[in-house]
């Protein structure tokens, strides 16, 4: 489908992150001639500029005195990105936080007078805090934006945001050789370590080969440490290899989360079975009970679904193209210019 999507109606600039996860997720944009993904601040600066930028924004100084004139960096960061007057700028949360110090949006509005501005929340709104620890003032930032989109259905309903799932690009890499597993999980423990360990034990005890990698877990909490990989450090490409070599993904939600997580979009994008405790998964447009098992407690995961994993049933959600960042940008166009 993407080969027929060579151009969007409007020019887009996504101010994103240099995290390899997001660079992969938005890689479909490389096929579109009027969409640009900015992989973080560093991608816009040369070596000397990076040194000066870090010095200007260093917390060691700014915690004591807020250094002035940070907005002078806008001219450097956005060179070559303000040539089209009617551009839609999509900002992730990192750039929204920078806006507080650099007045990024005001600068871009002066340079591109017909531009539009969108904040895409790829984490819960309650997790968004400024450098001093204070929460973002929603009413204040809303005045600068044309649209706020959240990946989380609950946040969208609570705050009046538009809802759109996280994005996922087509896989065009090389499949490496590595052992296969039945169920794969990768993620930070956050507030769900006990939930993860409970579901791990249940799946293992029912004969499934589990490939679990849990980050940010203190040594005294590392139960089953001879079986679970704690505090892993590998690239997103390595993560993709683990997904390609498993039959089923596990999704365990943060407390209060209802949106489809990265595990969810990977499930659909790579056609894997899914076990999830997301209570709203049934509302997802791709939901198929043949391929997705929703549970509240681990012992509610039916043996019939476990057998389906063992048998290697192949999922096909027929929804990949709707998770593409290109489809997401089309969604933004429809919402802004409706």
PAZAPA-4460 file (N, C-alpha, C; in steps of 0.05 Angstrom, whole numbers, plus 32768, in hexadecimal, padded with zeros to 4 digits):
% residues 338
    n_x    n_y    n_z   ca_x   ca_y   ca_z    c_x    c_y    c_z   seq   type   mol
   8010   7FE8   8000   8000   8000   8000   8011   8019   8000     1      X     A
   8027   8019   800F   8037   8031   8012   8044   803A   7FF8     2      X     A
   8049   8027   7FE6   8056   802F   7FCD   8044   8042   7FBD     3      X     A
   802A   8043   7FC3   8018   8055   7FB5   8014   806F   7FC4     4      X     A
   8020   8072   7FDC   801E   808A   7FEC   8038   809B   7FE9     5      X     A
   803C   80A8   7FD3   8055   80B6   7FCE   8054   80D2   7FD9     6      X     A
   803D   80DD   7FDF   803C   80F9   7FE7   8022   80FE   7FF8     7      X     A
   8026   810C   800E   800F   8115   801E   8005   812F   8014     8      X     A
   7FED   8137   801C   7FE1   8150   8012   7FF1   8168   801D     9      X     A
   7FFD   8165   8034   800C   817B   8041   8028   8172   8048    10      X     A
   803A   8185   804A   8055   817F   8053   8055   817A   8072    11      X     A
   8063   8165   807A   8064   815E   8097   8081   815E   80A0    12      X     A
   8085   8167   80B9   809E   8164   80C7   8097   8158   80E2    13      X     A
   80A2   8140   80E8   809E   8134   8102   80B7   8138   8113    14      X     A
   80B4   8148   8128   80CA   814D   813A   80CA   8136   814F    15      X     A
   80DB   8122   8149   80DA   810A   8159   80F3   8106   816A    16      X     A
   80FA   80EC   816D   8110   80E4   8180   8125   80D5   8170    17      X     A
   813D   80D4   817C   8152   80C4   8170   8152   80A8   817A    18      X     A
   813E   80A1   818B   813B   8086   8195   8137   8073   817C    19      X     A
   8145   805E   817A   8143   804D   8162   8128   8041   815F    20      X     A
   8119   803D   8175   80FD   8033   8172   80ED   8046   8161    21      X     A
   80EE   8060   8167   80DE   8073   8158   80E9   8078   813C    22      X     A
   8103   8076   8139   810E   8079   811D   8104   8063   810C    23      X     A
   8102   804B   8117   80F7   8034   8107   80D9   8038   8103    24      X     A
   80CA   803F   8118   80AD   8041   8116   80A5   8055   8100    25      X     A
   80B5   806A   80FC   80AE   807F   80E9   80BD   807C   80CF    26      X     A
   80CA   8066   80CA   80DB   8063   80B3   80CB   8062   8099    27      X     A
   80B1   805C   8099   80A1   805D   8081   80A1   8079   8075    28      X     A
   80A6   808D   8085   80A6   80A9   807B   80BB   80AE   8066    29      X     A
   80D0   809C   8066   80E5   809F   8052   80DA   809B   8035    30      X     A
   80C3   808E   8033   80B7   8089   8019   80A6   80A0   800F    31      X     A
   80A2   80B4   8020   8091   80CB   801A   80A2   80E4   8015    32      X     A
   809E   80F1   7FFF   80B0   8107   7FF8   80AA   8122   8005    33      X     A
   8094   8124   8014   808F   813D   8022   808A   8139   8040    34      X     A
   8098   8125   804B   8096   8120   8068   80B3   811B   8072    35      X     A
   80B9   8129   8089   80D4   8127   8094   80D3   811E   80B1    36      X     A
   80E3   810B   80B9   80E5   8103   80D5   80FF   810E   80E0    37      X     A
   80FD   811E   80F5   8115   8129   8102   811B   8118   811A    38      X     A
   8132   810A   8119   813A   80F7   812E   8148   8105   8145    39      X     A
   8139   8116   8153   8144   8123   816A   8155   813B   8164    40      X     A
   815D   814A   8178   816C   8162   8175   8188   815D   8169    41      X     A
   8195   8148   8172   81B0   8142   8169   81B2   813F   814B    42      X     A
   819D   8135   813F   819D   8131   8122   819E   814C   8112    43      X     A
   8199   8162   8120   8198   817C   8113   81B1   818D   8119    44      X     A
   81C4   8182   8128   81DB   8191   8130   81F5   8184   8128    45      X     A
   8209   8194   8121   8224   8189   811D   8232   8185   8137    46      X     A
   824A   817B   8137   8258   8174   8150   825C   818C   8162    47      X     A
   8265   81A2   8156   826A   81BA   8166   8250   81C5   8172    48      X     A
   823A   81C4   8161   8220   81CE   816B   8215   81BD   8181    49      X     A
   821A   81A3   817F   8211   8191   8195   821E   8198   81AF    50      X     A
   8238   819D   81AE   8246   81A5   81C7   823B   81BE   81D3    51      X     A
   8237   81D3   81C2   822D   81EC   81CC   8210   81EA   81D6    52      X     A
   8200   81D9   81C8   81E4   81D6   81D0   81E3   81C9   81EC    53      X     A
   81F3   81B3   81F0   81F3   81A6   820A   81FC   81B9   8220    54      X     A
   820F   81CA   821A   8219   81DD   822E   8203   81F1   8235    55      X     A
   81F4   81FA   8221   81DF   820E   8225   81C8   8202   8236    56      X     A
   81C3   81E8   8232   81AB   81DC   823F   81B3   81CA   8257    57      X     A
   81CC   81C9   825F   81D5   81B7   8274   81C6   81BC   828E    58      X     A
   81BA   81A7   829A   81AC   81AB   82B3   81BD   81B5   82CA    59      X     A
   81D8   81AE   82C9   81EA   81B7   82DE   81E9   81D5   82E3    60      X     A
   81E6   81E4   82CC   81E4   8201   82CE   81C7   820A   82D0    61      X     A
   81B6   81FF   82BF   819B   8209   82BD   818A   8203   82D6    62      X     A
   8193   81F0   82E6   8185   81EB   8300   8189   8202   8313    63      X     A
   819F   8211   830F   81A4   8228   8321   819C   8243   8314    64      X     A
   81A2   8245   82FA   819A   825D   82EB   8192   8255   82CF    65      X     A
   817A   825E   82C7   8170   8257   82AD   817E   8268   8298    66      X     A
   8190   825C   8289   81A0   826B   8275   818D   8277   8260    67      X     A
   8191   8290   8259   817F   829D   8245   8186   8296   8228    68      X     A
   8175   82A0   8216   817A   829F   81F9   817A   8283   81ED    69      X     A
   816C   8271   81FA   816B   8255   81EF   815C   8255   81D4    70      X     A
   814B   8268   81CF   813C   8268   81B6   814D   826D   819D    71      X     A
   8166   8276   81A2   8178   827A   818A   817E   8260   817C    72      X     A
   817A   824A   818A   817F   8230   817D   8169   8228   8169    73      X     A
   8153   8235   8169   813D   822E   8156   8147   8231   8139    74      X     A
   8156   8247   8134   815F   824C   8119   8171   8235   810F    75      X     A
   8181   822A   8122   8193   8214   811B   8184   81FA   8118    76      X     A
   8172   81F4   812B   8164   81DB   812A   8151   81D7   8113    77      X     A
   8146   81EE   8109   8131   81EB   80F5   813A   81F6   80D9    78      X     A
   8154   81F9   80D5   815D   8201   80BB   8155   81EB   80A6    79      X     A
   814B   81F4   8090   8142   81E2   807B   8127   81D5   8080    80      X     A
   811A   81DA   8097   8100   81CE   809D   80E9   81E2   809C    81      X     A
   80EF   81FB   8095   80DB   8210   8095   80D7   821C   8079    82      X     A
   80DE   820C   8064   80DD   8216   8049   80C0   8216   803E    83      X     A
   80AF   8205   8049   8093   8203   8040   8081   8211   8054    84      X     A
   8073   8225   804C   8063   8235   805E   804D   8226   806C    85      X     A
   8040   8214   805D   802A   8204   8068   8033   81E8   806F    86      X     A
   8041   81E6   8086   804C   81CD   808F   803E   81C4   80A9    87      X     A
   8039   81AA   80AC   802E   819F   80C5   8046   8194   80D5    88      X     A
   804A   81A0   80EC   8060   8197   80FE   8053   8185   8113    89      X     A
   805D   816D   8115   8054   815A   812A   806B   8158   813E    90      X     A
   8065   815D   8158   8079   815D   816C   8074   8146   8180    91      X     A
   808A   8137   8187   8087   8124   819D   808C   8133   81B7    92      X     A
   808A   8126   81CD   808A   8134   81E7   80A4   8142   81ED    93      X     A
   80BB   8136   81E4   80D5   8142   81E9   80D6   815E   81DD    94      X     A
   80CB   8162   81C6   80CC   817D   81B9   80B8   8190   81C6    95      X     A
   80A2   8185   81D1   808F   8195   81DF   809C   81A1   81F9    96      X     A
   80AC   8190   8206   80BA   8199   821E   80CF   81AF   8217    97      X     A
   80DD   81AB   8200   80F0   81BF   81F7   80E2   81D9   81F0    98      X     A
   80C9   81D7   81E7   80BA   81EF   81DF   80B8   8202   81F7    99      X     A
   80B6   81F8   820F   80B4   8208   8227   80CC   821B   822A   100      X     A
   80E4   8211   8221   80FC   8221   8225   8104   8230   820B   101      X     A
   80FC   8226   81F4   8105   8232   81DB   80F0   823F   81CA   102      X     A
   80D7   823D   81D3   80C1   8249   81C3   80C2   823F   81A6   103      X     A
   80C5   8225   81A3   80C7   8219   8188   80AF   821F   8177   104      X     A
   8098   821B   8182   807F   821E   8172   807C   823B   8169   105      X     A
   8081   824E   817A   807F   826A   8172   8093   8271   815C   106      X     A
   80AB   8266   815E   80BF   826A   8149   80B5   825F   812E   107      X     A
   80AB   8246   812E   80A2   823A   8116   808A   8248   810A   108      X     A
   8079   8252   811B   8061   8261   8112   8069   827B   8103   109      X     A
   807F   8287   810D   8088   829F   80FF   8095   8299   80E4   110      X     A
   80A2   8282   80E3   80B0   827A   80CA   809C   826E   80B5   111      X     A
   8089   825F   80BF   8075   8251   80AE   8059   825A   80B7   112      X     A
   8050   8270   80AC   8038   827C   80B6   801E   826C   80B3   113      X     A
   801E   8259   80A1   8007   8248   809D   800B   822C   80A9   114      X     A
   801F   8229   80BA   8025   820F   80C5   8010   8207   80DA   115      X     A
   8010   81ED   80DF   7FFE   81E1   80F3   8010   81D1   8107   116      X     A
   8006   81CD   811F   8017   81C1   8134   8007   81AB   8143   117      X     A
   8013   8194   8145   8007   817C   8151   801A   8170   8166   118      X     A
   800F   816A   817D   801E   815B   8191   8014   813E   8191   119      X     A
   8027   812C   818D   801F   810F   818E   802B   8103   81A7   120      X     A
   8019   80FC   81BA   8021   80F0   81D3   8024   80D2   81D0   121      X     A
   803D   80C9   81D3   8043   80AD   81D1   8048   80A0   81EC   122      X     A
   8040   80AE   8201   8040   80A5   821D   8028   80B2   822B   123      X     A
   8022   80A9   8243   800B   80B5   8251   8010   80D2   8258   124      X     A
   7FFB   80E2   8257   7FFE   80FF   825D   8009   8103   8279   125      X     A
   8001   80F3   828C   800A   80F6   82A8   8028   80F3   82AA   126      X     A
   8035   80E7   8296   8052   80E4   8297   8062   80FC   828C   127      X     A
   8053   8110   8282   8060   8127   8275   8067   813C   828A   128      X     A
   8081   8141   828E   808A   8155   82A1   80A1   8165   8296   129      X     A
   80A2   817E   829E   80B8   8190   8296   80D1   8188   82A4   130      X     A
   80E7   8194   829D   8101   818D   82A9   8102   8192   82C7   131      X     A
   80F2   81A5   82D0   80F2   81AB   82ED   80DF   8199   82FD   132      X     A
   80D3   8185   82EE   80C1   8172   82FB   80A4   817B   82FB   133      X     A
   809E   8193   82F3   8082   819D   82F3   8073   8192   82DA   134      X     A
   8059   818D   82DD   804A   8183   82C6   8046   8198   82B1   135      X     A
   8042   818F   8298   803C   81A1   8282   8020   81AD   8287   136      X     A
   801E   81C7   8282   8004   81D4   8284   7FF4   81D0   826A   137      X     A
   7FE1   81BE   826B   7FD3   81B6   8253   7FC5   81CE   8245   138      X     A
   7FB7   81DE   8255   7FA8   81F4   8248   7FBB   8208   823B   139      X     A
   7FD3   820B   8246   7FE6   821D   823A   7FF1   8213   8220   140      X     A
   7FF9   81FA   821F   8004   81EF   8206   7FEE   81EB   81F1   141      X     A
   7FD5   81E6   81F9   7FC0   81E3   81E6   7FBC   81FC   81D4   142      X     A
   7FC1   8213   81E0   7FBE   822C   81D1   7FD1   822E   81B9   143      X     A
   7FE7   8220   81BB   7FFC   8221   81A6   7FF7   820C   8190   144      X     A
   7FE6   81F8   8196   7FE3   81E1   8185   7FC9   81E0   8176   145      X     A
   7FC9   81D3   815F   7FB0   81CF   8150   7FA4   81B4   8156   146      X     A
   7FB4   81A2   8161   7FA9   8187   8166   7FBC   8179   817B   147      X     A
   7FAF   816A   818D   7FBE   8158   819F   7FB4   813C   819A   148      X     A
   7FC6   8129   8195   7FBF   810D   8190   7FCD   80FC   81A5   149      X     A
   7FBE   80E9   81B0   7FCA   80D7   81C4   7FC7   80BA   81BA   150      X     A
   7FDA   80AA   81C2   7FD9   808D   81BC   7FC6   807E   81CF   151      X     A
   7FBE   808C   81E4   7FAF   807F   81F9   7F91   8088   81F8   152      X     A
   7F80   8074   81F6   7F63   807A   81F5   7F59   8088   820E   153      X     A
   7F62   807F   8225   7F59   808B   823E   7F61   80A8   8240   154      X     A
   7F7A   80AF   8239   7F83   80CB   823A   7F73   80DB   8226   155      X     A
   7F6E   80D0   820F   7F5F   80DF   81FA   7F43   80E6   8204   156      X     A
   7F36   80D4   8212   7F1B   80D9   821D   7F1D   80ED   8234   157      X     A
   7F31   80EA   8245   7F33   80FB   825D   7F3A   8118   8256   158      X     A
   7F4C   811C   8243   7F56   8137   823D   7F4B   8143   8223   159      X     A
   7F3C   8133   8214   7F31   813E   81FB   7F44   813D   81E4   160      X     A
   7F58   812B   81E6   7F6B   8127   81D0   7F5F   8116   81BA   161      X     A
   7F6A   8117   81A2   7F63   8104   818D   7F73   80EA   8193   162      X     A
   7F67   80D4   818C   7F75   80BA   8191   7F80   80AF   8177   163      X     A
   7F99   80A5   8178   7FA4   8096   8162   7FB9   8083   816D   164      X     A
   7FBA   806A   8165   7FCE   8058   8170   7FEA   8060   8167   165      X     A
   7FFE   8054   8175   801A   8058   816D   801E   804E   8150   166      X     A
   8033   8057   8144   8037   804F   8128   804C   8039   8125   167      X     A
   804C   802C   810E   805F   8016   810A   8064   8014   80EC   168      X     A
   807D   8014   80E4   8084   8013   80C7   8088   7FF6   80BE   169      X     A
   8088   7FF3   80A4   808B   7FD9   8097   80A8   7FCF   809D   170      X     A
   80AA   7FB5   80A3   80C4   7FA9   80A9   80D2   7FA2   808E   171      X     A
   80EA   7FAD   808A   80F9   7FA8   8072   8115   7F9F   8078   172      X     A
   811A   7F95   8091   8135   7F8E   8099   813B   7F71   8093   173      X     A
   8152   7F69   809E   815C   7F4E   809B   8154   7F3D   80B4   174      X     A
   814A   7F26   80B0   8143   7F14   80C6   815C   7F04   80CE   175      X     A
   8166   7F09   80E6   817E   7EFB   80EF   8177   7EE0   80FB   176      X     A
   818B   7ED0   8100   8187   7EB6   810C   8188   7EB9   812B   177      X     A
   8174   7EAE   8139   8174   7EAE   8156   815F   7E9A   815F   178      X     A
   8160   7E91   8178   814C   7E7E   8182   812F   7E88   8180   179      X     A
   811C   7E76   817C   8100   7E7E   817C   80F4   7E7B   8198   180      X     A
   80DF   7E8A   819D   80D1   7E89   81B7   80B3   7E87   81B1   181      X     A
   80A4   7E81   81C6   8087   7E81   81C4   807B   7E9D   81CB   182      X     A
   8085   7EA9   81E0   807B   7EC3   81E9   8092   7ED6   81EF   183      X     A
   8090   7EEE   81E5   80A6   7F02   81E9   809B   7F1B   81F7   184      X     A
   80AC   7F25   820A   80A6   7F3F   8216   80BF   7F4E   821A   185      X     A
   80BE   7F68   8213   80D3   7F7B   8219   80C7   7F95   8223   186      X     A
   80D1   7F9F   8239   80C6   7FB8   8244   80D1   7FBE   825F   187      X     A
   80CD   7FD7   8268   80D5   7FDF   8283   80C1   7FD4   8297   188      X     A
   80CB   7FCF   82AF   80B9   7FC4   82C4   80A4   7FD8   82CB   189      X     A
   80AC   7FF2   82CE   8099   8007   82D6   8089   7FFE   82EF   190      X     A
   806E   7FFF   82ED   805E   7FF8   8303   8050   7FDD   82FF   191      X     A
   805D   7FCC   82EF   8050   7FB2   82E8   8062   7F9A   82EB   192      X     A
   8077   7F9C   82FB   8089   7F85   82FE   807B   7F6C   8308   193      X     A
   806B   7F6F   831D   805D   7F57   8328   804A   7F4B   8313   194      X     A
   803D   7F5C   8303   802C   7F52   82EE   803B   7F42   82DA   195      X     A
   8053   7F4C   82D2   8064   7F3F   82BE   806D   7F24   82C9   196      X     A
   8076   7F23   82E2   8080   7F0A   82ED   806A   7EF5   82F0   197      X     A
   8052   7EFF   82F6   803B   7EEC   82F9   8034   7EDF   82DE   198      X     A
   8032   7EEF   82CA   802B   7EE4   82B0   8042   7ED3   82A4   199      X     A
   805A   7EDB   82AA   8071   7ECB   82A2   806F   7EAE   82AE   200      X     A
   806B   7EAD   82C8   8069   7E93   82D5   8053   7E82   82CA   201      X     A
   803C   7E8F   82C5   8025   7E80   82BA   802B   7E74   829E   202      X     A
   8037   7E85   828D   803D   7E7C   8272   8052   7E66   8272   203      X     A
   8067   7E6A   8282   807C   7E57   8284   8072   7E3C   828F   204      X     A
   8062   7E3D   82A4   8057   7E25   82B0   8044   7E16   829D   205      X     A
   803A   7E23   8289   8029   7E16   8275   8038   7E0F   825C   206      X     A
   8052   7E0D   825E   8062   7E01   8249   806B   7E14   8233   207      X     A
   8068   7E2E   8237   8071   7E41   8222   808D   7E4A   8226   208      X     A
   809C   7E4C   8211   80B7   7E57   8212   80B6   7E75   8212   209      X     A
   80BD   7E81   8228   80BA   7E9F   822C   80D5   7EAD   8228   210      X     A
   80D4   7EC3   8219   80EB   7ED3   8214   80E5   7EEF   8220   211      X     A
   80EC   7EF2   823A   80E5   7F0B   8249   80FE   7F1C   824E   212      X     A
   80FB   7F36   8249   8111   7F49   824E   8104   7F61   825C   213      X     A
   810A   7F65   8276   80FE   7F79   8286   8113   7F8D   8290   214      X     A
   810F   7FA7   828A   8123   7FBB   8290   811C   7FCA   82AA   215      X     A
   8130   7FD6   82B5   812E   7FE7   82CD   8122   7FD8   82E5   216      X     A
   812F   7FC2   82EB   8127   7FB1   8302   8140   7FAF   8314   217      X     A
   813C   7FB6   832E   8152   7FB4   8341   8159   7F96   8346   218      X     A
   8172   7F91   834E   817C   7F76   8350   816B   7F65   8364   219      X     A
   8162   7F71   8379   8153   7F62   838D   8136   7F5B   8384   220      X     A
   812E   7F66   836E   8113   7F60   8363   8114   7F4D   834B   221      X     A
   812B   7F44   8344   812F   7F34   832B   8128   7F17   8330   222      X     A
   810F   7F11   8331   8105   7EF6   8335   8109   7EE6   831A   223      X     A
   810E   7ECC   831C   8113   7EBC   8304   812A   7EC7   82F4   224      X     A
   813F   7ED1   8301   8155   7EDE   82F3   8165   7ECC   82E1   225      X     A
   8162   7EB1   82E5   8170   7E9F   82D3   8160   7E99   82BA   226      X     A
   8147   7EA4   82B9   8136   7E9F   82A3   812E   7EB9   8294   227      X     A
   812C   7ECF   82A3   8124   7EE9   8298   813D   7EFB   8295   228      X     A
   813F   7F09   827F   8155   7F1B   827A   814D   7F36   8286   229      X     A
   815B   7F3E   829B   8155   7F58   82A8   8168   7F6E   829E   230      X     A
   815D   7F86   829D   816C   7F9E   8295   817B   7F9A   827B   231      X     A
   816C   7F91   8266   8179   7F8C   824C   8182   7FA6   823F   232      X     A
   8196   7FA3   822E   819F   7FBA   821E   81A4   7FB1   8202   233      X     A
   818F   7FB3   81F1   8193   7FAD   81D5   8182   7FC0   81C4   234      X     A
   818A   7FC2   81AB   817E   7FD5   8199   8162   7FCD   8191   235      X     A
   8153   7FE0   8185   8138   7FDA   817C   8139   7FC5   8166   236      X     A
   814E   7FC5   8156   8150   7FB1   8141   8152   7F95   814E   237      X     A
   8161   7F93   8164   8163   7F7A   8172   8147   7F72   817D   238      X     A
   8139   7F86   8187   811D   7F81   8191   810C   7F75   817A   239      X     A
   810F   7F81   8162   80FF   7F77   814C   8106   7F5A   8145   240      X     A
   8120   7F53   8148   8128   7F37   8143   811A   7F24   8156   241      X     A
   8118   7F2D   8170   810B   7F1C   8183   80ED   7F19   817C   242      X     A
   80E1   7F2E   8173   80C4   7F2D   816B   80C1   7F1A   8153   243      X     A
   80D3   7F1D   813F   80D1   7F0C   8127   80D5   7EEF   812E   244      X     A
   80E2   7EE9   8145   80E8   7ECE   814D   80D6   7EC4   8164   245      X     A
   80BF   7ED0   8166   80AC   7EC6   817A   8090   7EC2   816D   246      X     A
   807F   7EB3   817B   8064   7EAE   8171   8050   7EC2   817C   247      X     A
   8056   7ECD   8194   8042   7EDD   81A2   8050   7EF3   81B2   248      X     A
   8044   7F0A   81B3   804E   7F20   81C3   803D   7F23   81DC   249      X     A
   8049   7F2C   81F2   803B   7F32   820A   803A   7F50   820E   250      X     A
   8023   7F5B   8214   801F   7F77   821A   8014   7F79   8237   251      X     A
   8022   7F87   8249   8019   7F8B   8264   8018   7FAA   8268   252      X     A
   8001   7FB4   826D   7FFD   7FD1   826E   8008   7FDE   8287   253      X     A
   8010   7FF8   8284   8016   8008   829B   7FFB   800D   82AA   254      X     A
   7FFD   8012   82C4   7FE4   8018   82D3   7FD7   8031   82C7   255      X     A
   7FBE   802E   82C0   7FAF   8045   82B5   7FB1   8047   8297   256      X     A
   7FC1   8037   828A   7FC4   8039   826D   7FAF   8029   825F   257      X     A
   7FA5   8034   8248   7F91   8026   8238   7F97   8026   821B   258      X     A
   7FAC   8035   8212   7FB3   8036   81F6   7FC4   801F   81ED   259      X     A
   7FC3   8019   81D3   7FD3   8004   81C8   7FF1   800B   81CB   260      X     A
   8000   7FFB   81D8   801D   8000   81DD   802D   7FF8   81C5   261      X     A
   8047   7FFC   81C7   805A   7FF4   81B2   8057   7FD7   81AC   262      X     A
   8053   7FC6   81C1   8050   7FA9   81BC   8037   7FA4   81AB   263      X     A
   8022   7FB5   81AF   800A   7FB1   819F   800E   7FB6   8181   264      X     A
   801C   7FCD   817B   8020   7FD3   815F   8033   7FBF   8152   265      X     A
   8047   7FB6   8161   8059   7FA1   8157   804A   7F88   8151   266      X     A
   8037   7F81   8162   8026   7F69   815D   8018   7F6B   8142   267      X     A
   800C   7F81   813D   7FFD   7F85   8124   800F   7F87   810C   268      X     A
   8025   7F97   8110   8037   7F9C   80FA   8046   7F84   80F1   269      X     A
   804B   7F71   8103   805A   7F59   80FC   8049   7F3F   80FE   270      X     A
   802F   7F42   8101   801C   7F2C   8100   8023   7F16   8115   271      X     A
   8023   7F1E   812E   8028   7F0B   8144   800F   7F08   8155   272      X     A
   800D   7EF2   8163   7FF7   7EEF   8177   7FFD   7F03   818E   273      X     A
   7FE9   7F09   819E   7FEC   7F1C   81B4   7FDD   7F13   81CD   274      X     A
   7FEC   7F14   81E3   7FDF   7F11   81FD   7FE1   7F2C   820B   275      X     A
   7FCB   7F37   8214   7FCB   7F52   821F   7FB7   7F54   8236   276      X     A
   7FBD   7F66   8249   7FAA   7F6C   825F   7F9D   7F87   825A   277      X     A
   7F9F   7F91   8241   7F91   7FAA   823A   7F73   7FA6   823A   278      X     A
   7F65   7FB3   824C   7F48   7FAE   824F   7F38   7FB9   8237   279      X     A
   7F45   7FCA   8227   7F36   7FD6   8210   7F40   7FCC   81F5   280      X     A
   7F4E   7FB6   81F5   7F58   7FAB   81DC   7F41   7FA3   81C9   281      X     A
   7F2A   7F9D   81D5   7F14   7F95   81C4   7F0A   7FAC   81B3   282      X     A
   7F11   7FC5   81BA   7F08   7FDC   81AB   7F1B   7FE2   8193   283      X     A
   7F32   7FD5   8192   7F45   7FDA   817D   7F3A   7FD1   8162   284      X     A
   7F3E   7FE0   814D   7F32   7FD9   8133   7F3E   7FC0   8127   285      X     A
   7F55   7FB7   8130   7F61   7F9F   8126   7F5B   7F86   8137   286      X     A
   7F4C   7F8A   814D   7F48   7F75   8161   7F3C   7F5C   8154   287      X     A
   7F48   7F45   815A   7F3F   7F2B   8150   7F44   7F17   8166   288      X     A
   7F2F   7F0C   8172   7F32   7EF9   8189   7F41   7EE0   8181   289      X     A
   7F43   7EDA   8167   7F53   7EC3   815F   7F70   7EC7   8163   290      X     A
   7F79   7EE0   8164   7F95   7EE7   8165   7F9D   7EF5   817F   291      X     A
   7F89   7F00   818E   7F8F   7F10   81A5   7F80   7F04   81BD   292      X     A
   7F90   7F01   81D3   7F84   7EF7   81EC   7F86   7F0D   8201   293      X     A
   7F6F   7F16   820B   7F6E   7F2A   8220   7F6A   7F1C   823B   294      X     A
   7F7A   7F24   824F   7F77   7F18   826A   7F78   7F2D   8280   295      X     A
   7F6D   7F27   8297   7F70   7F38   82AE   7F83   7F2C   82C2   296      X     A
   7F81   7F11   82C6   7F94   7F02   82D6   7FA0   7EED   82C5   297      X     A
   7FBA   7EE6   82C9   7FC7   7ED3   82B8   7FB8   7EB8   82B4   298      X     A
   7FAB   7EAF   82CA   7F9E   7E95   82C7   7F84   7E96   82B6   299      X     A
   7F7E   7EAE   82AD   7F67   7EB1   829A   7F70   7EAD   827D   300      X     A
   7F8A   7EAB   8279   7F93   7EA6   825D   7F8C   7E88   8257   301      X     A
   7F7A   7E83   8245   7F70   7E68   8240   7F85   7E56   8234   302      X     A
   7F84   7E3D   823C   7F96   7E28   8232   7F93   7E26   8213   303      X     A
   7F7B   7E2B   8209   7F77   7E2A   81EC   7F88   7E3F   81DD   304      X     A
   7F8C   7E56   81EA   7F9D   7E6B   81DD   7FBA   7E63   81E0   305      X     A
   7FC1   7E58   81F6   7FDD   7E4E   81FA   7FE4   7E39   81E6   306      X     A
   7FD0   7E27   81E0   7FD5   7E12   81CC   7FD7   7E1E   81B0   307      X     A
   7FC9   7E34   81AC   7FCA   7E42   8192   7FE7   7E4D   818E   308      X     A
   7FF2   7E57   81A4   800E   7E61   81A2   8021   7E4A   819C   309      X     A
   801E   7E34   81AA   802F   7E1D   81A6   802D   7E12   8189   310      X     A
   8016   7E14   817E   8011   7E0A   8162   801C   7E1E   814D   311      X     A
   8023   7E36   8156   802F   7E49   8143   801A   7E56   8130   312      X     A
   8002   7E5B   813A   7FED   7E67   8129   7FF7   7E83   8121   313      X     A
   7FF5   7E88   8107   7FFE   7EA2   80FC   7FE7   7EB6   80FB   314      X     A
   7FEC   7ECD   8107   7FD7   7EE3   8107   7FD9   7EF3   80ED   315      X     A
   7FC3   7EFF   80E6   7FC2   7F12   80D0   7FAB   7F26   80D5   316      X     A
   7FB3   7F3E   80DD   7F9F   7F52   80E5   7F94   7F63   80CE   317      X     A
   7FA2   7F62   80B7   7F9A   7F73   80A0   7F97   7F90   80A8   318      X     A
   7FAB   7F9A   80B8   7FA9   7FB5   80C2   7FC3   7FC4   80C1   319      X     A
   7FD8   7FB8   80B7   7FF3   7FC4   80B8   7FF3   7FE0   80AC   320      X     A
   7FE7   7FE4   8095   7FE9   7FFE   8088   7FDD   8015   8098   321      X     A
   7FCA   800E   80AA   7FBD   8023   80BA   7FCF   802C   80D1   322      X     A
   7FE4   801D   80D7   7FF7   8025   80EC   800E   8034   80E1   323      X     A
   8010   8036   80C7   8027   8045   80BB   8026   8062   80C3   324      X     A
   803E   806F   80C7   803E   808C   80CD   8032   809C   80B6   325      X     A
   8031   8091   809E   8024   809F   8088   8006   80A0   808D   326      X     A
   7FFA   808A   8095   7FDE   808A   809C   7FD8   809D   80B4   327      X     A
   7FEB   809E   80C7   7FE8   80B0   80DD   7FE8   80CE   80D4   328      X     A
   7FF9   80D4   80C2   7FFA   80F0   80B7   7FE1   80F6   80A8   329      X     A
   7FD6   80E3   8099   7FBD   80E7   808C   7FA6   80EC   80A0   330      X     A
   7FA7   80DE   80B6   7F94   80E2   80CC   7F96   80FE   80D6   331      X     A
   7FAE   8108   80DA   7FB2   8124   80E3   7FA6   8138   80CF   332      X     A
   7FAC   8133   80B6   7FA1   8145   80A1   7F82   8147   80A3   333      X     A
   7F76   8130   80A6   7F59   812F   80A7   7F4E   813E   80C0   334      X     A
   7F5C   813B   80D6   7F53   8149   80EF   7F57   8167   80EE   335      X     A
   7F6D   8170   80E2   7F73   818C   80E1   7F62   819B   80CC   336      X     A
   7F5F   818E   80B5   7F52   819B   809F   7F36   8190   809A   337      X     A
   7F29   8185   80AE   7F0E   817A   80AA   7EFA   8191   80A5   338      X     A
***
